[in-house]
Amino acid sequence: MTFPRLAFINVVRNKQVYLAYFLSSVFSVSVFFIYALFAFHPAFTTEIIGGYVSVGMHFAEAIIYVFSFLFVLYSMSSFLKSRKKEFGIFAINGMSDKQLRNLIFLENMLMGSAAIISGICIGLLFAKLLLLISEYALGMSNELPFYWPWEAILLTSISFGVLFLIISFFTTSFVRGSQLIDLFTGNSKPKRAPKASPALSILSVFLLGGGYAIALLVQEAMVFFAMIPVTIIVIIGTYFFYTQLSVYILHSIRKQKKIYRHKVNIIIVSNLIYRLRDNAQILFMVTVVLTITFSAIGTIVGIRTMLLESTKITQQGIDIVLFIGFFIGVVFFISSASLLYFRLYTDMKEDKREYEMLAKLGITEKELSTIITTKLGVLFFIPLFVATIHGFISLIAMQNMFSYSLMKESMSVIGMFIALQIIYFIIIRFQYLTKIKSML
């Protein structure tokens, strides 16, 4: 049997395992293609509306592409980690390290090619509907007709062909130098108890507090100069918040015996200590993505209102800018939801083993539901809470720069996204509880 055929059979036979990664890839391709569909639309490249809009949309598309690269790379790395035991079986049956890397490379390119084709087809399928909705939202009359987007198809195919090729080379390093026992045991090896550095925990507080203080104190033009250093300081502080401070706080709660030993808190707190360590990167990424969403959309909506009140710029031109920002914000918000779903999906088998052990120890169904709800709540709402604070501070800084209140319109938009996140949590919680209970 040839390697290409083995890779194809492996993908087809394990389609359930590949589904989450494939859907993440298709989503990224579809979003990029739909945005390219608008960017190359004749209505946005003529002087009727302004060629500057097309330039702005292509710039925004570059942002989406960079994020797609990181999003797909994370999805792929999580996907490969969940397959360690499968790779161990291949290795124990005589497959060499080089052959295993070739198999992973071919599988990833096969999945990538299928994702590109599927993503473009989905984009074409909904193109007419999206153009009509956008036409209505922007107040344009028959100015966004359907056209054959060959430029968008070509750009998407080449861009994501290169993206999947680069990621395929990256992911082959996953098994390079791995010991057979490490592959075969997968995620079942005992985990060391997470420890937090008091110094880095304090540094996290100082970085976040310092970043917030600078953002709140600077005024007018100084906001622009402070923007990049403050962003870097807050990002580093957020990373240490998840990797150090949160674990330090939980260890402190552990020392409070009255709280720690109350009902199932002993299980919840111990579980959270390990979960926060394991999920620090995903929580950090989701927080950054949500912060970008809240800050970008909130600022653009506020600026739109300010411009309409203080200038004679045409509302259509302003609405197009709003459309660009809103589109990116929605993409990032959906991406954060996808990251959370993907994490839950890849942890499902490990969670099943953990909950089976708890059930054998006598945990009731109600107590199990409490433990699972707490775990999901941390995953969904801690990033949302931190991102809301980041976004709120960012909006205050922006209104200091423009000397105009952005809060009323901006907070209503942020409130809408918070409501969507709560609804998403309720749906996922129901599905997750149903799935776990059916496995026990």
N, C-alpha and C positions, 0 to 999 in steps of 0.2 A: 504494500500500500504506500502511495506517495504521500509526502508531507502535506501538500495542498489538500488532498482528499481527506487525510486524517483530520486536518484543521476544520474542514467543512463538516465532516460527520460529527466531530466533537461539538461544534456550534449548534447543529440541528438537534443532536441527541440531548443536549443540556440547555435547551431553549429557555426553560424556566429560570435557570441560574443566570443566564445572560440577559434576561429581559430588562432588569433595572438599569444596567449599564447601557444597553442598546437604546432604551427610551430616553435616557439622559442625553445621549449623543444625538438622537433624532431631534429632540427639543432644541438643542443648541444650533443645529443646522437649520431647522425651520425658522427660528427667530432671526438668525443672520440673513437668511434668504428673503424673508418678508420685509426686513428693513432695507435690504438692497433693492427690493421691488419698488419701494417708495423712493429711495434715493435716486434711482435711474429713471423714474417716471418723467415723461416729457413735460408734465405740468410743473415739476419742480426744477427743471433745467432751463426754462425759458425766462425771459425778462418780465413776463406777465406777473409772476410772483416774485421772482428774484433768484438768480443763480446762486446767491450766497446761501440760500436754504439748502441746496444740494450739497454744497461744500460742508455745511454744518452737519448734515445727515451722514455724510461719508466719515467725518471726524467721529461722530457718535458711533458709527458702525465699527470703527477701529477699536473703540473702547469695548464694544460688545465682543469683538473677536479675541481681544486679550483675555477678557473674562471667560470666554468660552474655552480657551486653551487651559486655563487654570481649573475650570469646572470639570472638563472632560478628563484632565490629568488626575484630579482627585478621585473622580468616579472610577477611573481605571485602576488606580492603586488600591482603592477599597475593594474593588471587584477581585483583583488578584490575591489579596490577602485572604479573602473568603474561600479561595481555591487552593490553598497551600496543601491540604491533605491530598487533593486530586493530583497535584504535581508530584507529591511524595510517592504516590502509587506508580506514576509513570517512571520515576527515577528508580524505584525498587525493582521494576521489571526490565531494567537495562537501558533506559533512555539516558543518553549523555547530557551533560550540562548544555552543550552547544545545540543539540537537537531540541531540548526543551525550550531554549531561547528562540529557536527558529519557529517552533510551534506557536509560542505566544505571539511572535511577530506576525505570522500569517493569520492567526485568529483575529488579532486586533485590526489588521488591514482589511480582512473580510468583513468584520463588523463595521468598520469605518466606511467602507464602500457602500454597504447596505444602508447605513445611517444617512449618508449623503443623498443617495437616490430617494430614500423614503422621506427625508426632510424636505427636499425640493418638491416632491410630488404632493406632500401635504400642503406646502406653501402655495403651489399652483391651484390646488383644490379649493382653498379658501381665499385666493387672491381677489376674486371679483367681490365677494362679500365684504372683505376688509376694506377694499377701495370704496365701496358704497357707504360703509359705516364712517370711514374717515372723511368722505365727501360731505356727509351730513354733519359730522361733528365740527368741521372747519367752515361750514357755511358756504361751500362751493357748489355751484350748479353745473352739473355735467362736465366738470373740469378734470375728473379723475377716472377716465374710461379705462377698461381693461386693455392691456397691450401685451405682446409676447416678450417677456423679460429675458431675452437671451444674454444680455450683459450681466444681469443678476445671477442667472444660472451658471455662466462661465466663472464669475467671480467667486461664487459659493463653492463650486466644484474644485477650483484650483486652491482656494484658501483652506478648505477643510481637508483636501487631499494632502496638502503640505502639513497641516496640523496633525492628522492621524499618522502620517509618516514619522514626524518628529516624536510624537508620543509613543509610537511603536518601538522606536529605538530606545527611548527612555525606559520603557517598561521591561525590556529584555534584561536590564540590569537587576531586575527584581530577584532573579534566581542565580545571578552571578555570585559564586562563592558560597551559596547557601548550603548548609549541612543537611544531609538526608534526614536526620532526626528532626531538624527544625521544620522542614517541609511536611514531614509525615504527621508530626504532632499538631501542626497548624496553630490554632488559637487555644489549644487545650492545655498548654503549659501553665504551671502556677505563676501567678502574677505577684511581683514584689509590692509590698505596701507602699503607696505613694507618700512621699515626704515633701513638705513645703519649706522653702527657705524664708525665714523671717525677714532677712534683709531685702530680698526681692519682693516680698509681700508689701513691705513698707515703701519700697521704691515704686510699686504699682500705684499706691495711694498718692504719693507725691507727684508722679507723672500725670495721673488723671486730674488731680486737684490743680496742679500747676497749669496744665493745658486749658482747663476750664477757666481758670482765673485770667489767663492772658486773653482768651477768646472773649470774655465778658468785659474786660477793661479797655481793650484797644478800640479806637473810634475812627470812623471815616476811612481815609486812604490807608491808614496803618493796618487795617483789617486785612487788606490785600497782601501786604508784606509779611504779616504774621501767619497767614493761612497755611503755608507749607510746613514751617517748623511746628506749629501747633498740631497739625494733622499727624505728623510723624511722632510727636510726643504722646498723643492720645492713642495712636495705634499700638505703640510699644507698651504703654500702660495697660491697654485692654488685653494684650497678649499675656502679660504677667498677671493680670487679674484672673484669667482662666487657669493658667498653669500653676500659679503660686498662691495668690490671695484667697481664692475660693476654697482650695484644699486646706489652707491654714485656718480659715473660718470654721470649716467642718470638723477639723481636728479639735478646735476650741470647744465646739458644741459637744464633741465626744467626751470631753472632760467634765461636762455638766451632767452628772449622773442622773439627776432627777428628770431632765429632758431626754437624755439619751436612752434611758430604760423605759420610757413611757410607751406602752403598746408596741407597735411595730417600728418605732423610731430607730431601734438598734440595727434593724435590717436596712431601713431607708438610708440612714446616715452613712453606714459602712458601704452600702452599695453606691451612694453618691460620690464618696471619696474616690472609688475606683473609676466610676463612670466619668467624673469630671476630668480625671487624668487622661482617660482614653479618648474622651470627646472634646478635649481642649481645642484642638485644631478646627474641628467642625463648628464648635460654638463661636470661636474667634472669627471664622470665615463668614458665618451667618450674620454675626453682629456687624461686621464691616459692610456686608452687602445691604443689610437693612438700613444702616446709617446712610449709605450712599442714596438709597431709595428715598428715605425721609427728607434728607437735606436737599437733594436735587429737585424733587417734585415740589416740596414745600417752598423752596426759594423761587422756582420758576412761576408757580401759581401766584405767589406774593408779588413778584416783579411784574407779572402780567397785569394785575390789578392796579399797581402803581402807575404803569405806563398808560393804561387806558384812562386813568384819572388826570394825569398830568401832561400828556402829549397828544398830538393829533396823528400818531402813527395808526395806520389802518388796522382794524381789529383782526382781519384775516392774516396779515403778516405776523402779528403777535400770537395768534392761535396756532400757526404752523410751528413756531418756536416752542410753544407749550406742548404741542403734539410730540415733538422730538424728545423733550424732557420726560413727558409722561410715559412715552413708549419705553424709554430706557429704564425708568423707574419700575414699571410693571414687569419688564423682563427680569430685572434684578430681584424683585419681590418673588416672582415665580421661581427663580433660580434658588433662592433661599429655601423655599418650600420643597423644592426638588432635592436639595442637599440633605434636608432633615429626613425626608422620606427614604432616600437612598441609604442613609446611615441606619435607620430602623430596619430596612430590608436586609442589609448585610449582617446585622447583629441578631437576626431572628433565631438562627440555630443555637447560638450561644445563650440567648435569653431563654429559649425553651429548656435547655439543660438546667439552667439556674432555677427556673420556676418549678421544674419537676422536683428538684432537690428540696425546695421550700415546701412544696405540697406534701412530700414524704415526711417532712418534719412537723406537719400538722397545721400549716398555715391555712386559714379558711379562705373561701372564695372572695369574701368581702375584703379581708386583709390583703389578699393578692391584688385585688383591684386597686386598693389604696397605694400599694407599692408601685404598681405599673403606672398609675395616674401621676404619682409624684415624679417618677423617672421621666415620663413624657412632658410633664409640666416644666421641669428644669430645662429640657432640651428645647422646648418651644418658647418659653416665656422669659428665661434669663437673657438670651440674646435680644429679645424684643424690648425688654426693660432697659438694658444697657444702651441699645441703639436709639431708643426714644430719648434718653437723656442726652446722648451724643447729638442727635438731630436737633433737640430743643436748644442746646448751647450753640450749635452751628447757626440756627435761624436767628438767634439773638445777635450773634456776631454780624450776620448779613444785614440785619436791619440797622445795626450801628453804622455799617458802611454806607448804606443808602439813606440813612436818617429818615426811615419810613417803616412803619409797623407792618411786619409780614405775618404776624401771629394768627390773626383771625382766620384768614383763608388757608394758611399753611397747616394749622393745627386741625382744621376740619378734614384736610386730605390725609394727614397722619392718622387721625381718628378712624378714617375709613379703612386704612390698611391694618390697623390694630384689630378692628372688628373682623376683617377677613381672616386674620391670623387666628383669632379665637374660634371662628367657625371651622377653619381648617383643623385646628386642634381637636375640636369635638368630633369631627368626622374620622380623623385618624385614630383617635382614642377608641372609638367604637369598633373600628375595623381591627385594630391591633388587639384589643381585649378578646374580640370574637375569635381571631386567628389563634392566639395563644391558648385560650380555653379549649378550642377544638383539638389542639395538639396534645393536651394533658390527659 
